[in-house]
């Protein structure tokens, strides 16, 4: 694998168990750095598996995967990952959660980013995580992820539990992060309309395989929709 890429896959596959089915098979794509990439496809297509592989939480069953020019696990310090269920410690407060993030990321932590995201959501720093709504937990998870100042940000269905206004605010925050810091952002969703106005790169996954990959403008120029009267 050569050249600068945020993520690059060659014949990538993931199988769960010796007799289990393939969640991903023979996937090949290259995502340049500095892009905002939409990973779309129906539920069960393999989107979450791909993000977990990229984050270094799963090991490929076959093929190769490079993240920021290195093995996924080796690049972990430069990558932030927000899983679909937004796992946080329920016994901690918001402030304690951010303090934990700072302690775990001493070389990269930007406390002002985390504090701003929490404040913009009118969250009480003393509030317990278990008392927060789904949308509020999403905001705390994004605060942790962005305050790490990642080179690559992986988001699995990030807006699923946000109301329309909060979704708009969070998308604006992510776009500002991409513009200011050059962060590569990869967001999965099964709702294409949720990402179409914000992303410049597309990765379409179906039945565990990459069906389309590339710059959205190039893909639109190369495809036409043809309709005819019934």
Secondary structure, 3 states (H helix, E strand, C coil): CCCCCCEEEEEEEEECCCCCCEEEEEEEEEECCCCEEEEECCCCCCHHHHHHHHHCCCCCCEEEEEECCECCHHHHHHEEEECCCCCCCCCCEHHHHHHHHHHHCCCCCCHHHHHHHHHHCCCCCCCEHHHCCHHHHHHHHHHHHHHCCCCEEEEECCCCCCCHHHHHHHHHHHHHHHHHHCCEEEEEECCHHHCCCCCCEEEEEECCEEEEEEEHHHHHHHCCCCCCCC
